[in-house]
Amino acid sequence: MCGIVAYIGNQQAQPIVIKGLKRLEYRGYDSTGISSHDEESLHTLKTAGKVSDLEAIIATVPANTATVALGHTRWATHGVPNDVNAHPQTSNSGNLVIVHNGIIENYASLKKELQHRGFTFQSDTDTEVLINLIQDVQDKENVKLGKAVQIALSQVIGAYAIVVFDRRKPNELVAARLGSPLAIGIGDEEFFVASDATPFIEYTKNVIYLEEEHLAIIRRNKAIKIRKIEDDLEVEPYVEKLQLSLENIQKGGYDHFMLKEIFEQPKAIQDTLRGRLLSQEGVITLSSLREHENRFLKAKRILIVACGTSWHAGLVAEYLIEDFTRIPVEVEYASEFRYRNPIIYPDDVVIAISQSGETADTIAAINIAKEKGAFVYGICNVVGSTISRITHTGCYTHAGPEIGVASTKAFTTQITVIALIGLYLGKANGTLSRSQYQEYVTELESLPNKVESIFASQTYIEEVAASFETSQNCIYLGRGYNFPVALEGALKLKEISYIHAEGYPAAEMKHGPIALIDKEMPVVVIATKKGYYEKVVSNIQEIKSREGRIIAIVSKGDTQVKELADYCIEIPDSSESFAPILSTIPLQLLSYYIAVQRGCNVDQPRNLAKSVTVE
């Protein structure tokens, strides 16, 4: 988490960095700051709060003409969000400043040692410890900044993405990473460094994604030098072309990124299918799958590792892949998988799912799986991300940038990719008949239009939301494929409206949660026609007899549930296998409108950040 932006070149740096921080604010918005150097002095401004608060402070000081600057927007780990703990952090000498994303796990022992040597600390951050460690190395070893950073990083345990500046060397930035992403944009006699490429897409399409344990020395008007931190070997930079556009990361007339991204789902699903699904020919083309088909077909089992919304997509995958292929599937929280000494066989296939491709726990789970000899397949959205590089192979969702912290189109496109995988393997191993396969392929192609049709209920869903904005708790119920959707719907409500919500398999209601039902308890029930419909109707009757208020997601034309539920939101009819892609859309809209009506900051919910790049 946290967002890093730095610039060195010939333009005025401060506006570039501030604009970049606004684009990265989804990564953290507890506090923010900027340091710039105007060839005479180092100027640092920082504050608790958001980038807009920093802009207000900047407006009160003389204009800054610096052509080098580094900025940060923070998601707090060590130390509460306040002015002192905000980044950039400065060394005791006042010569060095740093911005940092990650966690230095051994900061306490390093801090103690530095205090013995006379260093003092103003903040509670691990970052201030790191910048003073770099100063200490400089003082003792009498080395250049790049070497001092390299030596210091060899002493730390943890994860980091950093940019360091020395006011005595105003033409140089040093950047390094381990476990947290950094991208370097290469412009015309100028360079940009950021947590991802969005801060510099209008300036350059040339980008270097810094590899794990690599350090970059970036000098004004000179070629970048990249070295391995561990052995000091120089590495030839690999420059990629960005496919991202400025239009992709703007709101496009919507009030919030989340709403924009909900409405982008028909196109996102279509983009995920494009070039991969030829329904009339009955062909699915996934080169990453075709090249490693035998690894999947001969797998003893498939393990899926993910966190948050991606874990919910993994639960849908368990139903879908087992249905289509009869290969056993297990779904693991990546955050737990890495700590429980998992049993992994060399003939296992591990599928890692992550929107950002930078989720720290999922990356750790991948490394464990690879160490134990498993074949690892990645599903992520961000091109060039860590997961896309460290897995054996994989597939991009092509959902486009997802800026809203609450994930929406990532979920539906992840399921779309999983459906392609399941259908491909089901056909390859003969567990799907030709007619079944063709029926599913044809329906999969129709999903973007079906999702689009759900938006006709937008106004009605907004009206339903108005009836529940004062609720304090909510239960979500679903069976079969729709059970993970219940979990995802509850997560969305929790994330952005701060209403306590829980998702359950509908049959589990009688095993405890039914005790919570009264006339104040909203219950969202996913009751589509395909998949245990009559049993779900029975569950609804049990809730209704206890005066629970029911919002039902039903198939178009439903009459039975409509007689029982207080509110019914219709979705197009579909096979049970693809119902989660459709049934999640009204739940996203419901959560969105409840949050808006409660006055919540939808795109920047409290305590959350988009990418969890630290443990």
Number of C-alpha atoms within 10 A of each C-alpha: 30 33 29 33 31 32 29 26 20 15 15 17 23 25 14 21 28 26 14 28 32 18 21 28 28 26 28 28 29 25 28 34 28 30 26 28 23 17 15 10 12 20 13 18 19 27 23 22 20 19 26 12 15 19 17 10 13 16 9 8 9 7 9 15 15 22 22 29 29 33 31 35 36 32 26 21 17 15 13 17 19 17 17 18 25 30 33 29 30 26 23 18 10 13 14 22 26 26 32 32 32 26 23 21 13 14 21 13 11 18 20 12 13 17 13 9 10 8 17 15 15 11 18 15 23 23 28 26 28 26 25 27 26 23 25 20 20 19 11 9 12 11 13 12 22 23 20 20 26 23 20 20 23 11 11 17 13 15 21 26 27 27 28 25 28 22 18 13 14 21 19 20 26 23 27 29 25 22 23 29 28 29 25 26 26 20 15 10 14 21 27 29 31 30 26 24 26 20 27 28 19 12 15 17 18 18 25 20 22 26 23 19 19 20 30 24 20 24 20 19 15 13 13 16 15 22 20 17 23 13 8 14 11 14 13 10 17 11 14 13 10 17 10 16 14 11 9 13 17 15 15 11 8 12 11 19 22 25 19 20 24 24 19 18 24 22 18 23 28 21 17 24 22 13 11 15 20 15 17 10 9 14 15 19 16 17 13 14 19 14 10 14 16 13 15 23 16 13 19 16 20 23 21 26 28 29 23 16 25 26 23 24 29 30 24 26 27 22 19 23 23 17 17 24 22 17 20 15 20 16 21 18 19 24 19 16 21 20 12 8 9 13 8 18 15 14 16 21 25 27 23 29 29 29 29 23 26 23 27 25 23 26 26 17 24 28 17 18 26 17 11 15 15 23 23 23 24 25 26 28 26 22 19 20 23 23 30 24 14 17 21 16 19 22 22 18 27 22 27 23 19 24 24 22 22 28 23 26 29 29 25 27 29 31 25 24 23 23 22 23 22 24 25 23 24 24 18 15 16 12 17 21 12 12 9 14 19 19 14 21 23 15 15 22 18 14 21 21 14 18 25 16 15 17 17 11 14 15 12 14 22 18 13 19 21 16 11 21 18 12 13 14 18 22 24 28 29 27 23 17 22 28 23 27 33 29 23 28 28 25 25 25 26 20 22 25 24 18 22 15 20 20 23 20 19 25 14 14 20 12 9 8 13 16 10 15 21 16 13 15 19 24 25 25 29 29 30 29 19 17 18 14 16 14 14 23 17 14 21 25 16 16 24 19 11 14 15 22 23 23 23 24 26 25 23 15 12 17 11 11 25 17 10 19 22 15 18 26 21 23 25 18 18 22 15 16 22 22 23 26 26 25 26 24 23 22 23 23 26 23 26 27 27 28 25 18 16 16 11 17 13 24 22 24 22 16 11 21 23 24 20 21 26 19 13
